[in-house]
């Protein structure tokens, strides 16, 4: 007959009730049953953790000290004897009581290290960048064991969140907003871990419930861009060849990489202009013929679109459409 009792129960806590039936007249000694405990397994922390009321069959704890993390289940053999328990004249029978110790949240989660680290490529999201591990001696996969991680400092904008692995209880630091190496080369996070269930009364949080997490940002080669895009250019038809039409300036978001930028026109979209582009200098767009730009091909009397291509010395080609 299985039964449950709560860990950390105090002395005298009711556990269960046993009842034996005797077909004799219970108003005579032949039908008067008495109970006693014959054995307890295991004998931890003491061999008589429980006692039974000989007349009512109620089992209660004798002493405090039930700890599920040490002993999760007890087996008790109980004897019932009629003739008011007289072992010389009475008839007896036995039953086994299985007492399972239920878990309480008396073990706060403890991070396995004071510091953790990881890295994240800039402009990436929804990837795990660091793994946090904890130890919790409470019953696995229960609210007393399940870890809940929070970032309490170092991430004011909310670039990161921590997802708990339901099987391992690990905390996976995950980037949810893209980070920029040019703005932040590293993040110094402070994380705290608790359980889903509150700690039992009188249990204090562990000093190991808080750790620092360093997330390094990996610089990724990003394409240059034109701050003004698209750029509107107006001029009269018939302008002579060599006339400067406008100037383009491209920017490189990778401020810490030594790279030069060059620009040129896409001749497939606009063949009668050319661009002068010294390395890492503003590029000047210039006409390349004397024909009227307003009457060339299918550009007659309508605005024209010109694509400017821009590359860096470390890239083969990076097209930024206008």
C-alpha positions, -999 to +999 in steps of 0.1 A: +000+000+000+019+031-012+016+064+004+033+098+003+048+121+029+065+154+026+102+159+029+114+179+059+082+170+079+084+177+116+080+151+143+045+138+147+034+145+111+006+121+100+017+098+072-011+072+066-037+050+082-037+012+082-068-009+090-070-047+095-103-065+095-111-094+118-143-114+113-146-122+150-167-101+173-148-069+178-164-064+212-144-094+224-107-100+226-109-123+196-118-093+174-097-066+190-067-058+167-035-041+176-007-029+153+031-026+155+060-019+131+083-049+126+109-032+103+118-002+083+140-002+051+163+017+048+175+025+084+183+061+074+187+085+090+176+064+119+159+029+120+127+041+136+117+072+115+080+062+119+057+049+146+022+035+145-007+040+170-013+004+182-051+009+184-059+032+155-033+022+129-022+058+122+014+060+112+033+093+120+068+105+119+089+100+150+116+126+142+124+153+116+150+145+090+131+131+060+152+142+030+141+130-005+176+137-019+190+111+005+161+086+008+131+089-015+112+058-004+107+037+028+093+002+031+076-006+064+064-040+075+034-037+099+020-066+119-017-067+130-025-091+159-059-099+174-064-108+211-055-072+218-020-078+204-012-108+226+015-125+206+012-157+227-025-163+220-035-139+191-034-145+154-013-122+133-008-110+097+015-085+081+013-059+054+039-037+037+035+000+036+055+019+009+061+055+020+074+078-007+090+111+003+077+140-018+100+167-029+100+203-017+122+230-031+149+229-004+178+230-029+183+263-048+199+259-083+236+266-083+255+278-114+286+257-120+309+286-126+312+322-115+319+332-152+308+320-186+317+332-221+306+330-257+307+348-290+282+360-315+287+372-351+273+406-357+239+409-375+229+374-365+197+366-345+181+335-330+213+317-324+226+304-290+259+321-282+267+307-247+256+278-225+250+281-188+250+250-165+235+245-131+233+219-104+200+213-086+195+183-063+157+185-063+135+161-083+144+164-120+119+179-144+097+192-116+090+229-108+114+225-079+142+216-104+134+236-135+157+266-138+146+301-148+174+324-160+172+362-161+197+388-173+198+415-146+224+438-160+246+444-191+219+443-217+197+474-215+184+472-250+175+435-248+198+419-274+198+386-255+174+362-237+181+329-219+161+298-229+161+268-205+167+234-220+139+213-205+160+181-206+194+193-192+183+225-173+210+244-191+205+280-200+211+289-236+220+326-240+203+335-273+207+367-294+173+381-303+183+415-316+213+419-340+245+433-325+269+456-342+307+452-337+313+488-345+290+498-316+297+470-290+327+447-292+316+427-261+287+425-237+293+419-199+261+403-187+250+394-151+226+365-149+206+351-120+189+317-118+159+306-098+134+277-099+099+278-112+087+270-077+096+293-048+121+281-023+107+263+008+103+283+039+136+289+057+157+281+026+181+308+014+192+314-022+226+301-030+256+324-034+261+306-067+228+318-082+245+347-100+273+346-126+289+369-151+287+361-188+310+377-214+297+377-250+323+387-276+310+402-309+327+388-340+333+414-367+317+405-401+328+421-434+298+442-443+292+458-478+296+495-483+265+516-488+255+550-501+240+573-474+218+589-501+200+562-520+184+568-545+200+601-555+181+624-578+201+642-605+187+669-629+205+685-658+197+700-692+200+680-724+229+685-746+255+690-718+290+685-733+311+655-726+332+657-695+305+676-676+305+667-639+269+657-630+272+648-593+294+633-566+287+600-547+302+592-514+300+556-501+304+547-465+319+515-450+303+503-418+335+484-409+354+512-393+381+490-379+391+473-412+417+490-434+399+489-468+396+511-498+364+518-517+359+522-555+327+529-574+318+525-611+287+526-632+267+496-644+271+499-681+241+476-687+217+503-673+234+535-684+262+534-710+268+571-717+283+581-684+314+572-665+325+576-630+359+587-616+366+569-583+400+573-566+404+548-538+384+558-507+375+592-522+341+606-533+332+594-568+323+619-596+297+610-622+306+625-657+290+624-692+310+604-717+295+617-750+279+648-766+246+633-774+215+646-758+209+626-726+172+633-730+168+614-763+189+583-758+172+549-764+141+544-743+150+572-718+132+598-739+115+625-718+115+604-686+137+602-655+166+578-659+179+552-634+216+547-630+231+520-608+264+528-591+284+498-580+308+500-551+334+476-539+362+474-513+397+461-519+389+430-497+357+422-517+354+409-553+321+427-560+294+441-538+264+455-556+243+480-538+212+488-559+198+523-561 
